[in-house]
């Protein structure tokens, strides 16, 4: 796997490796020492806060460089969606259109 990652890094500016959830299998933990950064993906509708906390703790324990979080399945009506979220969503839709258009 390390050779594959090295080969891909030689060919591309950014290599993204999608792994199963860290609490389910060890793939993510094993790959962490072979990559520069880790982005945690959270499903707003399904991920429990305790599971997210355990995932972050597991990544920190193995010195993963957590550089960000992606939250998917987040509805615009979710608690905490701010003025900026509405502003950017509106302008995004105005520029790119919606899935219906």
VEXRO-444221 format. One record per atom (N, C-alpha, C): residue number from 1; x, y, z; residue in one letter. Coordinates in Angstrom, 2 decimals. Example, Ala and Ser with C-alpha at 12.3 -4.5 7.8 and 13.67 -1.06 7.14 Angstrom:
{1, {13.19, -5.69, 7.80}, "a"}
{1, {12.30, -4.50, 7.80}, "a"}
{1, {13.20, -3.30, 7.80}, "a"}
{2, {12.85, -2.25, 7.08}, "s"}
{2, {13.67, -1.06, 7.14}, "s"}
{2, {12.90, 0.03, 7.87}, "s"}
***
This chain:
{1, {0.83, -1.20, 0.00}, "x"}
{1, {0.00, 0.00, 0.00}, "x"}
{1, {0.86, 1.25, 0.00}, "x"}
{2, {1.96, 1.20, 0.73}, "x"}
{2, {2.84, 2.36, 0.80}, "x"}
{2, {3.40, 2.71, -0.58}, "x"}
{3, {3.75, 1.68, -1.36}, "x"}
{3, {4.26, 1.93, -2.73}, "x"}
{3, {3.18, 2.57, -3.60}, "x"}
{4, {1.94, 2.11, -3.46}, "x"}
{4, {0.84, 2.68, -4.23}, "x"}
{4, {0.65, 4.15, -3.88}, "x"}
{5, {0.67, 4.47, -2.60}, "x"}
{5, {0.51, 5.86, -2.16}, "x"}
{5, {1.66, 6.71, -2.69}, "x"}
{6, {2.88, 6.22, -2.60}, "x"}
{6, {4.04, 6.96, -3.13}, "x"}
{6, {3.89, 7.21, -4.62}, "x"}
{7, {3.46, 6.20, -5.36}, "x"}
{7, {3.28, 6.33, -6.81}, "x"}
{7, {2.20, 7.37, -7.13}, "x"}
{8, {1.10, 7.32, -6.42}, "x"}
{8, {0.02, 8.28, -6.65}, "x"}
{8, {0.45, 9.70, -6.29}, "x"}
{9, {1.21, 9.85, -5.22}, "x"}
{9, {1.68, 11.18, -4.82}, "x"}
{9, {2.65, 11.76, -5.84}, "x"}
{10, {3.38, 10.90, -6.52}, "x"}
{10, {4.29, 11.38, -7.55}, "x"}
{10, {3.54, 11.90, -8.78}, "x"}
{11, {2.33, 11.42, -8.97}, "x"}
{11, {1.54, 11.77, -10.15}, "x"}
{11, {0.51, 12.87, -9.91}, "x"}
{12, {0.11, 13.08, -8.66}, "x"}
{12, {-0.99, 14.01, -8.38}, "x"}
{12, {-0.62, 14.97, -7.26}, "x"}
{13, {-1.23, 16.14, -7.29}, "x"}
{13, {-1.01, 17.13, -6.23}, "x"}
{13, {-1.68, 16.69, -4.92}, "x"}
{14, {-2.84, 16.07, -5.04}, "x"}
{14, {-3.60, 15.64, -3.87}, "x"}
{14, {-4.08, 14.21, -4.11}, "x"}
{15, {-3.91, 13.37, -3.10}, "x"}
{15, {-4.42, 12.00, -3.16}, "x"}
{15, {-5.39, 11.83, -2.00}, "x"}
{16, {-6.59, 11.42, -2.32}, "x"}
{16, {-7.61, 11.21, -1.29}, "x"}
{16, {-7.86, 9.72, -1.16}, "x"}
{17, {-7.76, 9.23, 0.06}, "x"}
{17, {-8.00, 7.81, 0.34}, "x"}
{17, {-9.23, 7.72, 1.24}, "x"}
{18, {-10.25, 7.08, 0.75}, "x"}
{18, {-11.49, 6.92, 1.51}, "x"}
{18, {-11.42, 5.59, 2.25}, "x"}
{19, {-11.59, 5.64, 3.56}, "x"}
{19, {-11.52, 4.42, 4.36}, "x"}
{19, {-12.85, 4.19, 5.09}, "x"}
{20, {-13.06, 2.98, 5.55}, "x"}
{20, {-14.23, 2.74, 6.40}, "x"}
{20, {-14.10, 3.52, 7.71}, "x"}
{21, {-15.17, 3.67, 8.45}, "x"}
{21, {-15.10, 4.38, 9.73}, "x"}
{21, {-14.05, 3.77, 10.66}, "x"}
{22, {-13.34, 4.62, 11.36}, "x"}
{22, {-12.23, 4.18, 12.21}, "x"}
{22, {-12.69, 3.27, 13.34}, "x"}
{23, {-13.92, 3.42, 13.80}, "x"}
{23, {-14.41, 2.58, 14.89}, "x"}
{23, {-14.86, 1.20, 14.42}, "x"}
{24, {-15.02, 1.02, 13.12}, "x"}
{24, {-15.52, -0.24, 12.57}, "x"}
{24, {-14.39, -1.21, 12.23}, "x"}
{25, {-13.40, -0.74, 11.50}, "x"}
{25, {-12.25, -1.57, 11.12}, "x"}
{25, {-10.97, -0.77, 11.32}, "x"}
{26, {-9.84, -1.42, 11.24}, "x"}
{26, {-8.56, -0.76, 11.52}, "x"}
{26, {-7.92, -0.10, 10.31}, "x"}
{27, {-8.52, -0.19, 9.14}, "x"}
{27, {-7.92, 0.37, 7.92}, "x"}
{27, {-7.50, 1.82, 8.08}, "x"}
{28, {-8.39, 2.63, 8.61}, "x"}
{28, {-8.09, 4.06, 8.75}, "x"}
{28, {-6.91, 4.28, 9.69}, "x"}
{29, {-6.89, 3.56, 10.79}, "x"}
{29, {-5.79, 3.71, 11.75}, "x"}
{29, {-4.47, 3.28, 11.14}, "x"}
{30, {-4.48, 2.20, 10.38}, "x"}
{30, {-3.25, 1.70, 9.75}, "x"}
{30, {-2.73, 2.69, 8.71}, "x"}
{31, {-3.63, 3.28, 7.94}, "x"}
{31, {-3.22, 4.21, 6.88}, "x"}
{31, {-2.80, 5.57, 7.40}, "x"}
{32, {-3.18, 5.91, 8.60}, "x"}
{32, {-2.90, 7.24, 9.14}, "x"}
{32, {-1.42, 7.58, 9.14}, "x"}
{33, {-0.57, 6.61, 9.44}, "x"}
{33, {0.87, 6.92, 9.46}, "x"}
{33, {1.49, 6.95, 8.07}, "x"}
{34, {0.68, 6.74, 7.04}, "x"}
{34, {1.18, 6.78, 5.67}, "x"}
{34, {0.68, 8.00, 4.89}, "x"}
{35, {-0.11, 8.84, 5.55}, "x"}
{35, {-0.66, 10.03, 4.90}, "x"}
{35, {-0.29, 11.27, 5.68}, "x"}
{36, {-0.39, 12.43, 5.02}, "x"}
{36, {-0.05, 13.69, 5.68}, "x"}
{36, {-1.15, 14.20, 6.59}, "x"}
{37, {-2.38, 14.14, 6.10}, "x"}
{37, {-3.50, 14.73, 6.81}, "x"}
{37, {-4.69, 13.79, 6.82}, "x"}
{38, {-5.57, 14.00, 7.78}, "x"}
{38, {-6.80, 13.22, 7.89}, "x"}
{38, {-7.97, 14.19, 7.94}, "x"}
{39, {-9.00, 13.90, 7.16}, "x"}
{39, {-10.25, 14.65, 7.20}, "x"}
{39, {-11.31, 13.69, 7.73}, "x"}
{40, {-11.99, 14.09, 8.76}, "x"}
{40, {-13.04, 13.27, 9.37}, "x"}
{40, {-14.37, 13.61, 8.70}, "x"}
{41, {-15.09, 12.59, 8.26}, "x"}
{41, {-16.40, 12.80, 7.64}, "x"}
{41, {-17.47, 12.36, 8.63}, "x"}
{42, {-18.43, 13.25, 8.86}, "x"}
{42, {-19.48, 13.01, 9.85}, "x"}
{42, {-20.83, 13.11, 9.17}, "x"}
{43, {-21.70, 12.14, 9.40}, "x"}
{43, {-23.06, 12.20, 8.90}, "x"}
{43, {-23.92, 12.86, 9.97}, "x"}
{44, {-24.45, 14.03, 9.66}, "x"}
{44, {-25.21, 14.81, 10.64}, "x"}
{44, {-26.44, 14.09, 11.16}, "x"}
{45, {-26.99, 13.20, 10.34}, "x"}
{45, {-28.21, 12.50, 10.74}, "x"}
{45, {-27.92, 11.20, 11.49}, "x"}
{46, {-26.76, 10.60, 11.28}, "x"}
{46, {-26.51, 9.27, 11.83}, "x"}
{46, {-25.40, 9.19, 12.87}, "x"}
{47, {-24.38, 10.03, 12.74}, "x"}
{47, {-23.23, 9.93, 13.64}, "x"}
{47, {-23.58, 10.43, 15.03}, "x"}
{48, {-23.38, 9.58, 16.01}, "x"}
{48, {-23.62, 9.98, 17.39}, "x"}
{48, {-22.42, 10.76, 17.90}, "x"}
{49, {-22.68, 11.74, 18.73}, "x"}
{49, {-21.61, 12.59, 19.26}, "x"}
{49, {-20.56, 11.76, 19.99}, "x"}
{50, {-20.99, 10.74, 20.72}, "x"}
{50, {-20.03, 9.90, 21.44}, "x"}
{50, {-19.13, 9.12, 20.48}, "x"}
{51, {-19.68, 8.68, 19.35}, "x"}
{51, {-18.88, 7.97, 18.35}, "x"}
{51, {-17.87, 8.91, 17.71}, "x"}
{52, {-18.28, 10.15, 17.45}, "x"}
{52, {-17.35, 11.13, 16.90}, "x"}
{52, {-16.22, 11.41, 17.88}, "x"}
{53, {-16.57, 11.56, 19.15}, "x"}
{53, {-15.55, 11.82, 20.18}, "x"}
{53, {-14.57, 10.65, 20.28}, "x"}
{54, {-15.08, 9.42, 20.23}, "x"}
{54, {-14.19, 8.25, 20.28}, "x"}
{54, {-13.30, 8.17, 19.04}, "x"}
{55, {-13.85, 8.53, 17.88}, "x"}
{55, {-13.07, 8.53, 16.64}, "x"}
{55, {-11.93, 9.54, 16.71}, "x"}
{56, {-12.24, 10.75, 17.16}, "x"}
{56, {-11.22, 11.79, 17.29}, "x"}
{56, {-10.16, 11.36, 18.30}, "x"}
{57, {-10.59, 10.78, 19.42}, "x"}
{57, {-9.63, 10.31, 20.43}, "x"}
{57, {-8.73, 9.22, 19.86}, "x"}
{58, {-9.29, 8.32, 19.08}, "x"}
{58, {-8.49, 7.25, 18.46}, "x"}
{58, {-7.46, 7.83, 17.49}, "x"}
{59, {-7.88, 8.80, 16.70}, "x"}
{59, {-6.96, 9.43, 15.75}, "x"}
{59, {-5.86, 10.20, 16.48}, "x"}
{60, {-6.20, 10.89, 17.53}, "x"}
{60, {-5.19, 11.63, 18.30}, "x"}
{60, {-4.21, 10.69, 18.97}, "x"}
{61, {-4.69, 9.53, 19.42}, "x"}
{61, {-3.83, 8.56, 20.08}, "x"}
{61, {-2.72, 8.05, 19.14}, "x"}
{62, {-3.01, 8.01, 17.85}, "x"}
{62, {-2.01, 7.55, 16.88}, "x"}
{62, {-1.36, 8.73, 16.13}, "x"}
{63, {-1.48, 9.92, 16.72}, "x"}
{63, {-0.85, 11.14, 16.20}, "x"}
{63, {-1.27, 11.50, 14.78}, "x"}
{64, {-2.53, 11.28, 14.46}, "x"}
{64, {-3.04, 11.68, 13.15}, "x"}
{64, {-3.13, 13.20, 13.09}, "x"}
{65, {-2.80, 13.76, 11.96}, "x"}
{65, {-2.93, 15.20, 11.75}, "x"}
{65, {-4.32, 15.49, 11.20}, "x"}
{66, {-5.26, 15.76, 12.09}, "x"}
{66, {-6.64, 16.03, 11.69}, "x"}
{66, {-6.71, 17.46, 11.18}, "x"}
{67, {-6.94, 17.60, 9.89}, "x"}
{67, {-6.91, 18.95, 9.31}, "x"}
{67, {-8.30, 19.51, 9.04}, "x"}
{68, {-9.33, 18.69, 9.25}, "x"}
{68, {-10.66, 19.23, 9.03}, "x"}
{68, {-11.74, 18.20, 9.21}, "x"}
{69, {-12.97, 18.68, 9.10}, "x"}
{69, {-14.15, 17.83, 9.24}, "x"}
{69, {-15.11, 18.18, 8.10}, "x"}
{70, {-15.69, 17.15, 7.51}, "x"}
{70, {-16.74, 17.33, 6.52}, "x"}
{70, {-18.02, 16.81, 7.14}, "x"}
{71, {-19.07, 17.63, 7.13}, "x"}
{71, {-20.36, 17.21, 7.65}, "x"}
{71, {-21.30, 17.05, 6.47}, "x"}
{72, {-21.79, 15.82, 6.27}, "x"}
{72, {-22.75, 15.61, 5.20}, "x"}
{72, {-24.13, 15.34, 5.80}, "x"}
{73, {-25.15, 15.35, 4.95}, "x"}
{73, {-26.54, 15.17, 5.39}, "x"}
{73, {-26.99, 16.26, 6.36}, "x"}
{74, {-26.45, 17.45, 6.22}, "x"}
{74, {-26.83, 18.57, 7.08}, "x"}
{74, {-27.90, 19.38, 6.35}, "x"}
{75, {-29.07, 19.45, 6.93}, "x"}
{75, {-30.14, 20.20, 6.28}, "x"}
{75, {-30.01, 21.68, 6.62}, "x"}
{76, {-30.54, 22.50, 5.77}, "x"}
{76, {-30.47, 23.95, 6.00}, "x"}
{76, {-31.28, 24.36, 7.21}, "x"}
{77, {-32.21, 23.53, 7.63}, "x"}
{77, {-33.02, 23.87, 8.79}, "x"}
{77, {-32.42, 23.35, 10.09}, "x"}
{78, {-31.24, 22.73, 10.01}, "x"}
{78, {-30.60, 22.19, 11.22}, "x"}
{78, {-30.27, 23.31, 12.20}, "x"}
{79, {-30.35, 22.97, 13.48}, "x"}
{79, {-29.99, 23.93, 14.52}, "x"}
{79, {-28.56, 24.41, 14.31}, "x"}
{80, {-28.34, 25.68, 14.42}, "x"}
{80, {-27.00, 26.21, 14.31}, "x"}
{80, {-26.63, 26.65, 12.90}, "x"}
{81, {-27.51, 26.42, 11.93}, "x"}
{81, {-27.21, 26.89, 10.58}, "x"}
{81, {-27.31, 28.40, 10.61}, "x"}
{82, {-26.26, 29.08, 10.34}, "x"}
{82, {-26.17, 30.51, 10.60}, "x"}
{82, {-26.53, 31.37, 9.39}, "x"}
{83, {-26.48, 32.64, 9.61}, "x"}
{83, {-26.65, 33.62, 8.55}, "x"}
{83, {-25.68, 33.34, 7.42}, "x"}
{84, {-24.44, 33.05, 7.77}, "x"}
{84, {-23.43, 32.80, 6.74}, "x"}
{84, {-23.75, 31.57, 5.93}, "x"}
{85, {-24.24, 30.53, 6.61}, "x"}
{85, {-24.62, 29.32, 5.90}, "x"}
{85, {-25.72, 29.60, 4.89}, "x"}
{86, {-26.74, 30.34, 5.31}, "x"}
{86, {-27.82, 30.71, 4.40}, "x"}
{86, {-27.31, 31.60, 3.27}, "x"}
{87, {-26.43, 32.53, 3.62}, "x"}
{87, {-25.87, 33.44, 2.63}, "x"}
{87, {-25.11, 32.68, 1.55}, "x"}
{88, {-24.21, 31.78, 1.99}, "x"}
{88, {-23.40, 31.03, 1.04}, "x"}
{88, {-24.24, 30.05, 0.25}, "x"}
{89, {-25.21, 29.41, 0.90}, "x"}
{89, {-26.07, 28.47, 0.20}, "x"}
{89, {-26.88, 29.20, -0.86}, "x"}
{90, {-27.41, 30.38, -0.52}, "x"}
{90, {-28.20, 31.15, -1.48}, "x"}
{90, {-27.33, 31.55, -2.68}, "x"}
{91, {-26.17, 32.08, -2.41}, "x"}
{91, {-25.30, 32.51, -3.50}, "x"}
{91, {-24.77, 31.34, -4.32}, "x"}
{92, {-24.53, 30.20, -3.67}, "x"}
{92, {-24.11, 29.01, -4.39}, "x"}
{92, {-25.20, 28.60, -5.38}, "x"}
{93, {-26.44, 28.55, -4.88}, "x"}
{93, {-27.55, 28.17, -5.73}, "x"}
{93, {-27.77, 29.19, -6.85}, "x"}
{94, {-27.59, 30.47, -6.54}, "x"}
{94, {-27.77, 31.50, -7.57}, "x"}
{94, {-26.72, 31.36, -8.67}, "x"}
{95, {-25.52, 30.99, -8.29}, "x"}
{95, {-24.44, 30.87, -9.27}, "x"}
{95, {-24.49, 29.54, -10.02}, "x"}
{96, {-24.62, 28.43, -9.26}, "x"}
{96, {-24.54, 27.10, -9.87}, "x"}
{96, {-25.90, 26.49, -10.19}, "x"}
{97, {-26.96, 27.03, -9.60}, "x"}
{97, {-28.28, 26.45, -9.76}, "x"}
{97, {-28.52, 25.35, -8.74}, "x"}
{98, {-29.69, 24.78, -8.77}, "x"}
{98, {-30.02, 23.70, -7.85}, "x"}
{98, {-30.04, 22.39, -8.62}, "x"}
{99, {-30.19, 21.30, -7.90}, "x"}
{99, {-30.23, 19.99, -8.54}, "x"}
{99, {-31.42, 19.88, -9.47}, "x"}
{100, {-32.47, 20.66, -9.20}, "x"}
{100, {-33.69, 20.61, -10.02}, "x"}
{100, {-33.54, 21.38, -11.32}, "x"}
{101, {-32.60, 22.32, -11.36}, "x"}
{101, {-32.49, 23.17, -12.56}, "x"}
{101, {-31.41, 22.71, -13.50}, "x"}
***
